[in-house]
Amino acid sequence: MSMINYSELDLKEESVIRINRVAKVNSRGKRFSFSTLVVIGDGKAHVGIGAGKANEVIVSITKAKDDAKQNLVKVPVYNYTIPHEIIGKHGASRVLLKPAPFGTGIIAGSAVRLIMEQVGINNIYSKVLGSNNPMNVAKAVMNALSSLQDVRVVAKKRGKTPKTLFEI
């Protein structure tokens, strides 16, 4: 996994997947802070998710954004969808991602949809199986996206062209 230099990418505005108010109880009462899950991408096959925690929402979003920039991955996008079906796993969450024909749109729930928008995938079917905890779903999606095989690479391995790959 090579590091992607985020300063070279034209990153879009980050999307906040989840802001969670967490309380720490001490002798003087409760201390509230905010943990935030953020996804960032350039709409051209690069995407990353990050988490941040701070006493103010804005600060925690900024921290999460910086974390997301450190975790960027490149996704093989083919015709505005993914090259093949895949199930991503993280914890008790499973996310099924399925390529969809042009014009389908993003058929996905909140966390999955936000990530797809940031990657620049416009046509995809998805289903969250198992736990729907946003943090684990987001990580499962990232797991799926980073394990995708590029169509061109697979075609080359099999001595075919990307067009003939799907013919039976």
C-alpha positions in Angstrom: 0.0 0.0 0.0 1.8 3.1 -1.2 1.2 6.5 0.4 -0.8 8.8 -1.7 0.3 12.4 -1.5 -2.9 14.4 -0.8 -1.4 17.7 -1.7 -1.3 16.7 -5.3 -4.9 15.8 -5.4 -7.8 18.2 -6.0 -9.8 17.1 -2.9 -13.5 17.9 -2.7 -15.3 19.3 0.4 -15.3 16.5 3.0 -18.5 14.7 3.9 -19.4 14.1 7.5 -20.7 10.5 8.0 -21.4 10.8 11.7 -21.0 13.2 14.6 -21.3 11.4 18.0 -21.5 13.2 21.3 -19.6 11.2 23.9 -19.8 11.8 27.6 -17.1 11.1 30.1 -18.4 11.0 33.7 -16.2 12.3 36.5 -16.9 13.5 40.0 -18.0 16.9 38.8 -20.5 15.6 36.4 -20.3 14.9 32.7 -17.7 16.1 30.2 -19.0 16.1 26.7 -16.8 15.8 23.6 -17.5 14.9 20.0 -16.2 12.1 17.9 -16.6 12.5 14.2 -16.3 10.2 11.2 -15.4 11.9 7.9 -14.9 10.8 4.3 -12.8 12.8 1.8 -12.1 12.2 -1.9 -11.4 13.9 -5.2 -14.2 12.4 -7.2 -11.6 10.7 -9.4 -11.0 7.4 -7.7 -9.2 8.6 -4.5 -11.0 8.3 -1.2 -10.1 8.1 2.5 -12.0 8.0 5.8 -10.8 9.4 9.1 -12.0 9.8 12.7 -11.4 12.7 15.0 -12.3 13.6 18.6 -12.4 17.0 20.4 -14.4 19.2 22.7 -15.8 21.2 19.8 -17.5 19.8 16.7 -15.5 22.0 14.3 -12.2 20.9 15.8 -13.2 17.2 15.7 -14.2 17.6 12.0 -10.8 19.2 11.2 -9.0 16.4 13.0 -11.0 13.7 11.2 -10.3 15.4 7.9 -6.6 15.3 8.6 -6.8 11.7 9.5 -8.8 10.9 6.3 -6.0 12.6 4.2 -3.5 10.2 5.7 -5.7 7.2 4.8 -6.3 7.8 1.1 -6.6 4.8 -1.2 -7.0 4.6 -5.0 -10.0 2.7 -6.2 -10.3 1.1 -9.6 -13.3 2.8 -11.1 -14.5 1.5 -14.5 -17.3 3.2 -16.4 -18.4 5.1 -13.3 -19.0 1.9 -11.4 -16.8 -0.8 -9.8 -15.2 -3.6 -11.9 -16.8 -6.5 -10.0 -19.0 -7.6 -7.1 -17.3 -7.7 -3.7 -18.1 -8.0 0.0 -16.2 -5.8 2.4 -15.9 -6.8 6.0 -15.1 -5.0 9.2 -16.0 -6.2 12.7 -19.6 -7.4 12.5 -20.4 -5.3 9.4 -20.5 -6.7 5.9 -21.1 -4.5 2.9 -22.0 -6.0 -0.5 -21.1 -3.7 -3.4 -22.3 -4.6 -6.9 -21.6 -2.9 -10.2 -24.6 -1.3 -11.9 -25.3 -0.2 -15.4 -24.9 3.4 -16.5 -27.8 5.6 -15.3 -28.7 3.5 -12.2 -27.5 6.0 -9.6 -26.1 5.2 -6.2 -28.4 2.7 -4.5 -27.0 2.8 -1.0 -27.5 3.9 2.6 -26.0 6.9 4.2 -22.4 5.9 5.0 -22.0 3.9 1.8 -23.6 6.7 -0.4 -21.3 9.4 1.0 -18.2 7.3 0.3 -19.3 6.5 -3.2 -20.0 10.2 -3.9 -16.5 11.1 -2.8 -14.9 8.3 -4.9 -16.8 9.5 -8.0 -18.8 6.2 -8.5 -22.2 7.1 -9.8 -23.8 3.7 -10.5 -23.7 1.0 -7.9 -25.9 -1.3 -5.9 -25.1 -1.9 -2.2 -26.5 -3.7 0.8 -25.3 -3.5 4.3 -25.4 -7.0 5.9 -24.8 -7.5 9.6 -24.1 -4.6 11.9 -25.1 -1.1 10.6 -22.8 0.8 12.9 -21.6 3.8 10.7 -18.0 3.5 11.8 -17.8 -0.2 10.9 -19.8 0.1 7.7 -17.5 2.9 6.5 -14.4 0.7 7.3 -16.1 -2.3 5.6 -16.7 -0.2 2.5 -13.1 1.0 2.5 -12.0 -2.6 2.9 -14.1 -3.6 -0.1 -12.9 -0.7 -2.3 -9.2 -1.3 -1.5 -9.5 -5.0 -2.3 -11.1 -4.4 -5.7 -9.1 -5.7 -8.7 -8.6 -3.4 -11.6 -10.3 -4.6 -14.8 -7.2 -3.8 -16.9 -4.8 -5.7 -14.6 -7.1 -8.8 -14.5 -7.6 -8.7 -18.2 -3.8 -8.5 -18.8 -3.2 -11.4 -16.4 -5.7 -13.5 -18.4 -4.5 -12.4 -21.7 -7.7 -10.6 -22.7 -8.9 -7.1 -23.2 -11.2 -5.4 -20.6 -14.1 -5.7 -23.2 -13.7 -9.5 -23.7 -13.3 -10.1 -19.9 -17.0 -10.2 -19.2 -17.8 -12.5 -22.1 -18.4 -16.1 -21.1 
